[in-house]
Amino acid sequence: MIMALMELADSQQNEILNQVLRKYSKRHRSIQKIFTNHFKRLLPVMELMEIDHAKLPEHSKQLIGAYFTMEYSIEAAAFFNPSIIEHPDQSSLAPGQKRIIISFRATGEGHISSIVFRQGVLDNNMDIDIEPPGKMLEVPEHVKNHTYHKKAFLRKLREMWSDSGYRNDEAYEIISDQLHDTFTYEELKHALREVQVKLEPRQENLAFLQEVRWLASSHYEMTFSRIPPYVSGLFSPLLIPKKTG
């Protein structure tokens, strides 16, 4: 597929890309950024193909990224498990009203679950008026430079031991000595490499390191390019990477 696209003339590539943008940009925010990110996922494949991706023009990168993108309906199969919280913005409301945010578990094609949201207003009779969902869906960016606090991180690690009945005091002490009071994900990965050198390559030690990595990956920050009044709609289409093989 990649070679076939690269063999097209620049004019053909631009024509196809413009057709894609006209068709999909009205229901996908930052669509060109999505195509660029999906193109970047292909870089290891392109290196194996000995393709110098740095020399490709931007429209070629966008088109290749688009061809390895699929549209996915995140609420096509189910929509359930609501949870409600108070909205941080309580302006422009009538007396007795409260603006709320409701989260749901949405299940789409292939039964992949997502968390989606609705916005509404609760009145003094406990009736909820849900605002119409928007036409565009946005996926937040996963921020990996989250700052962890050592005490809270180690406390959660001990709680995981209590739930599983598994503990490794030797490894725990070593990782505790390696971490600062606050640390980033990259600093944690460096500390884990140091710990791995000091520990014997036993199964329980390797399992401990895997538990620490899992805990770190479960704590993250998500950022949106903008905070929309709603971030989902029934049968909302989402652009996700298409498998390369």
C-alpha positions in Angstrom: 0.0 0.0 0.0 2.7 2.5 0.9 4.7 1.9 -2.3 1.5 2.1 -4.4 0.7 5.6 -2.8 4.3 6.8 -3.4 4.1 5.8 -7.0 1.2 8.2 -7.6 1.9 11.6 -9.1 1.9 14.6 -6.7 -1.3 15.9 -8.4 -3.0 12.5 -7.8 -2.0 12.4 -4.2 -3.2 15.9 -3.5 -6.5 15.2 -5.3 -7.2 12.0 -3.2 -6.1 13.7 0.0 -8.4 16.7 -0.6 -11.3 14.3 -1.2 -10.7 12.6 2.1 -10.5 16.0 3.9 -13.7 17.3 2.3 -15.5 14.1 3.4 -14.3 13.6 6.9 -13.1 17.0 8.3 -16.7 18.1 9.1 -17.0 15.4 11.8 -13.4 15.0 13.0 -11.6 17.8 14.7 -7.8 18.2 13.9 -8.1 15.5 11.3 -4.7 16.4 9.7 -3.0 15.9 13.0 -4.6 12.5 13.3 -3.2 11.5 9.9 0.2 12.8 10.8 0.2 10.7 14.1 -0.9 7.6 12.2 1.9 8.2 9.7 4.4 8.3 12.5 3.3 4.9 13.6 4.5 3.5 10.3 8.0 4.8 10.6 9.5 1.4 11.7 7.8 -0.3 8.8 9.2 2.3 6.4 12.7 1.9 7.8 12.4 -1.8 7.0 11.3 -0.9 3.5 14.3 1.4 3.3 12.2 4.4 2.6 13.6 7.8 3.6 10.4 9.2 5.2 12.1 12.5 6.0 12.2 13.4 2.2 8.5 12.8 1.7 6.4 15.9 1.1 3.8 16.7 3.7 0.9 15.8 1.5 2.4 12.3 0.9 2.7 11.8 4.7 -0.9 12.9 5.2 -2.2 10.6 2.5 -0.3 7.6 3.8 -1.5 8.3 7.3 -5.1 8.6 6.0 -4.9 5.2 4.3 -3.8 3.6 7.6 -6.8 5.1 9.4 -10.2 3.7 10.0 -13.4 5.3 11.3 -14.8 3.6 14.4 -18.2 4.1 16.0 -17.6 4.1 19.7 -21.2 3.9 20.8 -22.6 1.5 18.2 -23.1 -1.5 20.5 -23.9 -0.2 24.0 -24.2 2.9 26.2 -24.4 2.4 29.9 -23.0 2.8 33.5 -23.7 6.5 34.0 -21.9 8.6 36.6 -22.7 12.2 37.5 -20.7 15.1 38.9 -21.2 18.9 39.3 -20.0 20.9 36.3 -17.3 23.5 37.2 -19.2 26.1 35.2 -22.4 27.1 37.0 -23.0 30.4 35.2 -26.1 31.6 33.3 -28.5 29.3 35.2 -31.9 29.9 36.6 -32.6 29.7 40.4 -32.6 26.0 41.5 -30.7 24.7 38.5 -27.3 23.0 38.5 -25.2 22.2 35.5 -23.9 18.6 35.5 -21.5 16.3 33.6 -22.5 12.7 33.1 -19.9 10.1 32.1 -20.9 6.8 30.4 -19.2 3.6 29.3 -19.7 3.3 25.6 -19.1 0.1 23.7 -18.5 0.2 20.0 -17.7 -2.1 17.1 -15.6 -5.0 18.2 -16.7 -4.3 21.7 -14.0 -1.8 22.5 -14.9 0.3 25.5 -14.5 4.1 25.8 -15.5 6.7 28.4 -17.8 9.4 26.9 -19.5 12.4 28.4 -22.8 14.4 28.2 -23.6 17.8 29.6 -27.0 18.7 31.1 -28.9 20.8 33.6 -30.6 19.5 36.8 -33.6 21.5 38.1 -35.1 21.7 41.6 -37.5 18.9 40.7 -34.6 16.6 40.0 -35.4 16.5 36.3 -32.4 16.4 34.0 -32.3 18.2 30.6 -29.5 16.7 28.6 -28.0 19.0 26.0 -27.8 17.6 22.4 -24.4 15.9 21.7 -22.0 17.5 19.4 -21.2 16.4 15.8 -17.5 16.2 16.4 -15.5 13.8 18.6 -12.1 14.4 20.0 -9.6 12.0 21.6 -7.4 13.6 24.3 -3.7 13.5 24.1 -2.1 11.1 26.5 0.6 13.1 28.5 3.4 10.9 29.7 5.3 13.6 31.6 3.0 13.2 34.5 4.6 14.1 37.9 4.3 11.3 40.4 4.6 11.7 44.2 6.8 9.1 45.8 4.7 8.6 49.0 1.4 8.2 47.1 3.0 5.9 44.5 4.6 3.6 47.0 1.4 3.5 49.1 -0.6 2.4 46.1 2.0 -0.2 45.4 1.6 -1.6 48.9 -2.2 -1.6 48.4 -1.7 -3.7 45.3 0.3 -6.2 47.4 -2.5 -6.5 49.9 -5.1 -7.2 47.2 -3.0 -9.8 45.4 -1.2 -11.4 48.4 2.1 -10.8 46.6 5.0 -8.7 47.9 8.7 -8.3 47.2 10.4 -6.4 50.1 13.9 -6.4 48.6 12.8 -4.9 45.3 10.5 -2.5 47.1 13.4 -1.1 49.2 15.6 -0.7 46.1 13.0 1.1 44.1 12.2 3.3 47.1 15.8 4.4 47.4 16.0 5.1 43.6 13.0 7.5 43.5 13.0 11.2 44.4 10.1 12.8 46.4 8.6 13.6 43.0 9.5 12.0 39.7 8.4 11.7 36.0 7.6 8.6 34.0 11.0 8.9 32.3 12.8 9.1 35.6 10.9 6.1 36.8 12.0 4.1 33.7 15.6 5.0 34.5 15.1 3.9 38.1 13.7 0.6 37.0 16.7 -0.1 34.8 18.9 0.5 37.9 16.8 -1.7 40.0 16.9 -4.5 37.4 20.7 -4.5 37.5 20.7 -4.9 41.2 18.1 -7.6 41.4 18.6 -11.3 40.5 16.7 -12.3 37.4 14.1 -14.3 39.3 10.5 -14.5 38.2 9.2 -12.7 41.3 11.6 -9.8 40.7 10.6 -9.5 37.0 6.9 -9.7 38.1 7.5 -6.9 40.6 9.1 -4.6 37.9 6.1 -5.3 35.6 3.7 -4.3 38.4 5.5 -1.0 38.9 5.4 -0.3 35.2 1.7 -1.1 35.1 1.0 1.2 38.1 2.8 4.0 36.5 1.0 3.6 33.2 -2.3 3.7 35.0 -1.7 7.2 36.2 -1.6 9.8 33.4 -2.9 13.2 32.3 -5.2 13.8 29.3 -5.3 17.1 27.5 -7.8 18.3 24.8 -7.0 20.9 22.2 -10.1 22.6 23.5 -12.7 21.8 26.1 -15.9 21.3 24.1 -19.4 21.6 25.7 -19.8 17.9 24.8 -17.3 15.4 23.5 -19.4 12.6 22.2 -22.6 11.8 20.2 -24.6 8.7 19.6 -22.8 6.5 17.1 -20.0 9.0 17.2 -17.3 8.1 14.6 -13.7 8.1 15.8 -10.6 7.9 13.6 -8.2 5.2 14.8 -5.1 3.6 13.4 -5.7 0.8 11.0 -3.5 -2.3 11.5 -0.6 -2.6 9.1 -0.6 -6.3 8.9 
